[in-house]
């Protein structure tokens, strides 16, 4: 198994566990020809929503969430018609984030701030803490400044 595959599988596993911890049901689709990695069954209403999982390693200040998949054979940009959420596992901060389609559709990369900007800019900034819980409608814009966190940390066994 390649290093990239192992990272991708770790990201999927961590996002799977975090969604279950939040109280949602999770299903794994069969095969690799789909644009999605997981199907979440929302605890609020039983809705089925498609999740594409991504692994990344931030610099501790900004998480770069890719909305594409690239291999030797193909370069693909995800659309809101294919998936509802981009689930991001950041190995540096050991946290999972959930970007609704309304935040990334049409983009290839989304910046999520862990720390304030050096120049104090706040307008148009996406803070990672606003995306720690799978909530809301994926195709409707978020409420700026929302901070509904789940207080339980995801425990990771030592290597």
C-alpha positions as CSV (number, residue, x, y, z in Angstrom):
1,X,0.0,0.0,0.0
2,X,1.3,3.4,-0.9
3,X,1.9,6.2,1.5
4,X,-0.8,8.4,-0.1
5,X,-3.3,5.5,0.2
6,X,-2.5,4.9,3.8
7,X,-3.0,8.6,4.6
8,X,-6.3,8.7,2.8
9,X,-7.5,5.6,4.7
10,X,-6.4,7.1,8.0
11,X,-8.4,10.3,7.1
12,X,-11.5,8.2,6.3
13,X,-11.2,6.2,9.5
14,X,-10.8,9.3,11.7
15,X,-13.7,11.1,10.0
16,X,-15.8,7.9,10.3
17,X,-15.1,7.7,14.1
18,X,-15.7,11.4,14.6
19,X,-19.1,11.2,12.9
20,X,-20.1,8.2,15.0
21,X,-18.9,10.1,18.1
22,X,-21.2,13.0,17.1
23,X,-24.1,10.5,17.1
24,X,-24.6,10.1,13.4
25,X,-24.9,6.8,11.5
26,X,-22.2,6.1,8.9
27,X,-22.2,3.7,5.9
28,X,-19.3,2.9,3.6
29,X,-20.2,2.7,-0.1
30,X,-19.0,-0.3,-2.1
31,X,-16.2,0.2,-4.7
32,X,-13.8,3.0,-5.6
33,X,-15.6,4.4,-8.7
34,X,-17.7,6.8,-6.7
35,X,-16.9,10.5,-5.8
36,X,-17.7,9.8,-2.2
37,X,-16.1,8.0,0.7
38,X,-18.8,7.8,3.3
39,X,-22.5,8.2,3.6
40,X,-23.7,9.9,6.8
41,X,-27.1,9.2,8.3
42,X,-28.0,12.4,10.1
43,X,-29.1,11.9,13.7
44,X,-31.5,14.8,13.5
45,X,-33.7,13.6,10.6
46,X,-32.2,10.4,9.1
47,X,-31.2,12.2,5.9
48,X,-28.5,10.5,3.9
49,X,-25.6,12.8,2.8
50,X,-22.5,12.1,0.8
51,X,-19.0,12.8,2.3
52,X,-15.7,13.0,0.5
53,X,-12.8,12.5,3.0
54,X,-9.5,14.3,2.9
55,X,-6.3,13.9,4.9
56,X,-4.0,16.9,5.4
57,X,-1.3,18.1,7.7
58,X,-1.5,21.8,8.6
59,X,1.3,24.2,9.6
60,X,-0.5,24.8,12.9
61,X,-1.9,28.2,11.6
62,X,-3.9,27.3,8.5
63,X,-5.5,24.0,7.3
64,X,-5.5,23.7,3.5
65,X,-8.5,21.6,2.5
66,X,-8.3,20.3,-1.0
67,X,-11.5,19.9,-3.0
68,X,-9.8,17.8,-5.6
69,X,-8.3,14.4,-6.1
70,X,-5.2,14.0,-8.2
71,X,-3.4,10.8,-9.3
72,X,-1.2,9.8,-12.1
73,X,-4.3,9.1,-14.2
74,X,-6.8,11.8,-13.3
75,X,-7.4,15.2,-11.8
76,X,-10.9,15.7,-10.4
77,X,-12.6,18.7,-8.8
78,X,-15.6,17.8,-6.7
79,X,-19.0,19.5,-7.2
80,X,-22.0,20.0,-5.0
81,X,-23.9,17.5,-7.3
82,X,-21.4,14.8,-6.3
83,X,-20.9,15.3,-2.6
84,X,-22.6,17.2,0.2
85,X,-19.6,17.6,2.5
86,X,-15.8,17.6,2.4
87,X,-14.6,15.9,5.6
88,X,-11.1,16.9,6.5
89,X,-8.8,15.2,9.0
90,X,-5.9,17.4,10.0
91,X,-3.1,15.1,11.4
92,X,-1.3,18.1,13.0
93,X,-4.1,19.2,15.2
94,X,-5.8,15.7,15.3
95,X,-9.2,17.1,14.4
96,X,-11.9,16.6,11.9
97,X,-13.7,19.4,10.1
98,X,-16.8,19.4,7.9
99,X,-17.1,21.8,4.9
100,X,-20.6,22.0,3.5
101,X,-21.0,22.2,-0.3
102,X,-22.1,25.9,0.0
103,X,-18.5,26.7,1.3
104,X,-16.4,25.1,-1.4
105,X,-18.4,24.5,-4.6
106,X,-16.4,25.8,-7.6
107,X,-13.1,26.0,-5.6
108,X,-10.1,23.7,-5.6
109,X,-8.7,24.7,-2.2
110,X,-10.3,26.1,1.0
111,X,-8.2,27.8,3.8
112,X,-9.4,27.2,7.3
113,X,-7.6,29.4,9.9
114,X,-6.5,27.9,13.2
115,X,-5.0,31.2,14.4
116,X,-5.9,34.8,13.7
117,X,-4.3,36.5,10.7
118,X,-1.1,38.5,11.3
119,X,-2.7,41.7,10.1
120,X,-5.9,41.2,12.1
121,X,-8.1,40.7,9.1
122,X,-11.4,39.1,10.0
123,X,-13.7,39.6,7.1
124,X,-14.0,36.7,4.7
125,X,-11.9,34.4,7.0
126,X,-13.0,30.9,7.6
127,X,-12.0,29.7,11.1
128,X,-11.6,25.9,11.5
129,X,-13.5,26.0,14.8
130,X,-16.7,26.9,12.9
131,X,-16.5,23.5,11.0
132,X,-15.9,21.0,13.8
133,X,-19.4,19.6,13.8
134,X,-21.4,18.3,10.9
135,X,-24.4,20.6,11.2
136,X,-26.8,22.6,9.1
137,X,-27.8,22.1,5.5
138,X,-24.8,21.4,3.2
139,X,-26.2,23.5,0.4
140,X,-27.2,26.5,2.4
141,X,-24.6,29.1,3.6
142,X,-23.4,28.9,7.2
143,X,-24.0,31.3,10.0
144,X,-20.8,33.3,10.5
145,X,-19.4,33.0,14.0
146,X,-21.2,29.8,14.9
147,X,-19.3,27.7,17.4
148,X,-21.3,24.6,18.3
149,X,-18.5,22.3,19.3
150,X,-18.7,18.7,20.6
151,X,-16.7,18.8,23.8
152,X,-15.3,15.2,23.6
153,X,-11.8,15.0,22.1
154,X,-11.1,12.1,19.7
155,X,-8.6,9.9,21.5
156,X,-5.8,8.5,19.4
157,X,-3.6,5.7,20.7
158,X,0.2,6.4,20.8
159,X,2.2,5.1,17.9
